[in-house]
Amino acid sequence: MLSVAKVQRRNGWRYYVRGVAFGDGRRPVGRSLKDALEMAGLPPGRWLGRGLAALGLTEGAEVSERHLGLLFGQGRHPDADRIERGLLDDGADAASVRRATVLGQPIEEIEARKQTPLLALDFTFRPQASLIVLWALGDAHSRRIIVRAHERAIATVLRWLEDEVAETRWSSGRGRAKAPALVVAAFRHFDNRDGFPLLHDHCLILNRVQRLDAYGDPVWGALDTRRLYRHVVAAGTLYTLAMTTEVCEELGLVTAPREVTPGLRPVMEIAGVDQVLIDWSSTRRQRIEDVLEGLTYMYAQEHGRLPGEKAREGLGWQAAQDTRPEKKTPRPLKQLLASWRESALLTFDRRMIDGLLECCRTAGAAIRAWVDPHVDAVLAAVDIAAVVFTIRRKFARRHVLAEARRHLLETLRGQEFTRGLDGYIADRALADHGRQSTVPQPGRRRPTADQIFYTADFTEPDRWWIAGTDGKPPRESSRYERARVASLAVQNAIRAARTPPATASATAHARDHDQASDAPQAVDHPGPDAAPTPAQRAAAIQAHQQAAMPREYPEGRTTDPATWLSTPRNLDRLAAFTRATNARRRTLEDREPPAPAPGPGPRPRPPAPAADPAGPADRRRRQEHEHQHQQPGQGQSPQR
């Protein structure tokens, strides 16, 4: 998971130097950062990014207080003191000496225009709650694996930002260039403000990067921070996917969806970690929910309606700020681990704590035997396009890429996948189902790939109401629930339209090919070794069906297809949506060129009926669906 905050002039950077760099605590006044970290037993900050070489810094080296203040407080070279002494000894004046150590535009000039300089962006990375519980209560071996995966996932995200996202801009945005070298200062924290486990890293990305001017000389400029903001969600999903996949492969674990808020997207947690352990580590959640309930009531009284998704995010942030406790005194990790274990043993049974990892491995082995590591890129592209379109209507590639990474984690359950598969599925979703809505204007600069938006021609499912549980009132279906309905309907239409494998001899040949091949994953992915055989294609479809309708979903989950057939009672609308999808498919098929007229020879044989690649459970569910739809009264709208 990833959150972003601004590091600005005045007291903003002092907060990071005095607090964030000191374990999110209060550093004693008059004590240097290095001495305070050593006395508290906290790890020092470290430098990351490719842009360190231009400043004479080394990746992985310790972040000093002076370097931190010069870079993030004044926007100057970290060795400004040495550079100034050398220039003054050569007889240069004080103004030119100071200007020589400034990176890009001086902060004083920005403030003279009554603007607030943006010095850096704080990218905060943290794992899911179940991984934090395993890290806090597990053994030393599993803790090392989780920390290493955490560090590698952060490095993966930073490399992706440097290679694909980061740009520098000048002349009010008229000039742009790639910025493949960032300067990052990372600080690791172990707990939250209540003292409970919360492994996370604050990565301060400096708002200064180098580029080459018209003469080929390196100059410093500002980052296009708006572009970074636009890619935060895609970066967060990449971190979660990379870290979770490595931990699951190393420890033999898998992920399972956990519904935090009814109707919203589930969180992929480690299977086997009990909910009570997650609640134990998430000490602030209940306080935030209590305050959020009051804020939601006030919002409804003021606007006459319940808050939408964006309004809920804003109210959640406000509730988190209102319940934020004061800074605590940081402690070494060794003491924290002992206190966490003692607290867990006083709250839960010892067998639950000591057998936590083994319980997770047992659950992982069962789910791995059920979910094969196959991804059908055709169905995945449909799923991603339908979900993104239903939620956003208009979308860019970054939105599709983020959804592709979520899809891989939900489908493979933490199992390894082919490198670059997320980008391939995203590109295929745009090519097969996206329709460009951004039209270049004549006489104006052509929009970049990031500025191009798309839409799709899917039919949006109607809204329905879901009965309340535990005394709560009924609620309207969320966009995510409608997106899952849309995705499943289109996928079923594509499955029904697929042609079967050829003859029995071809199937036997495919079986021999499968046995001879040692490929870990059958994927609709470019490359001579990755082309799926008919048998592999059938296995991929079955794996995708199982992952799209998982048995590990919590009971009563409204996006579970079994619940769609009972609780919302929306069969008539789902069937209408399926019919519209089938009509669109037949329209596309009619556009194909007609077959050549038959000659004097024998008439061609009619094609064999398409085989149903779904499993027995899916065929039984479809038959029940059709049987219920034919009953009287099913054509009425769902009750509101």
HELIX and SHEET records of a PDB file:
HELIX    1   1 GLY A   12  ARG A   18  1                                   7    
HELIX    2   2 VAL A   20  PHE A   22  5                                   3    
HELIX    3   3 LEU A   33  ALA A   40  1                                   8    
HELIX    4   4 ARG A   50  LEU A   55  5                                   6    
HELIX    5   5 GLU A   65  GLN A   74  1                                  10    
HELIX    6   6 ALA A   80  ASP A   89  1                                  10    
HELIX    7   7 ALA A   94  ALA A  100  1                                   7    
HELIX    8   8 ILE A  107  ALA A  112  1                                   6    
HELIX    9   9 ALA A  129  LEU A  137  1                                   9    
HELIX   10  10 ALA A  140  TRP A  160  1                                  21    
HELIX   11  11 LEU A  161  VAL A  165  3                                   5    
HELIX   12  12 THR A  225  ARG A  230  1                                   6    
HELIX   13  13 VAL A  232  LEU A  251  1                                  20    
HELIX   14  14 GLN A  275  SER A  281  1                                   7    
HELIX   15  15 ARG A  285  HIS A  303  1                                  19    
HELIX   16  16 GLU A  309  ASP A  322  1                                  14    
HELIX   17  17 LEU A  333  THR A  347  1                                  15    
HELIX   18  18 ARG A  350  ASP A  354  1                                   5    
HELIX   19  19 LEU A  356  TRP A  370  1                                  15    
HELIX   20  20 ALA A  377  ARG A  392  1                                  16    
HELIX   21  21 ARG A  397  LEU A  412  1                                  16    
HELIX   22  22 LEU A  421  HIS A  433  1                                  13    
HELIX   23  23 ALA A  449  GLN A  451  5                                   3    
HELIX   24  24 ARG A  479  ALA A  497  1                                  19    
HELIX   25  25 ALA A  504  ALA A  516  1                                  13    
HELIX   26  26 PRO A  528  ALA A  530  5                                   3    
HELIX   27  27 PRO A  534  ALA A  548  1                                  15    
HELIX   28  28 PRO A  561  TRP A  564  1                                   4    
HELIX   29  29 LEU A  571  ASP A  590  1                                  20    
HELIX   30  30 PRO A  616  GLN A  630  1                                  15    
SHEET    1   A 5 LEU A   2  GLN A   8  0                                        
SHEET    2   A 5 LEU A 118  PHE A 125 -1                                        
SHEET    3   A 5 PRO A 197  LEU A 206 -1                                        
SHEET    4   A 5 VAL A 184  ASP A 191 -1                                        
SHEET    5   A 5 ARG A  46  LEU A  48 -1                                        
SHEET    1   B 4 GLY A 175  LYS A 178  0                                        
SHEET    2   B 4 GLU A 167  TRP A 170 -1                                        
SHEET    3   B 4 PRO A 218  LEU A 223 -1                                        
SHEET    4   B 4 VAL A 209  LEU A 212 -1                                        
SHEET    1   C 2 THR A 255  ARG A 258  0                                        
SHEET    2   C 2 VAL A 267  ILE A 270 -1                                        
SHEET    1   D 2 ARG A 435  GLN A 436  0                                        
SHEET    2   D 2 TYR A 454  THR A 455 -1                                        
SHEET    1   E 2 TRP A 465  ILE A 466  0                                        
SHEET    2   E 2 ARG A 475  GLU A 476 -1                                        
END                                                                             
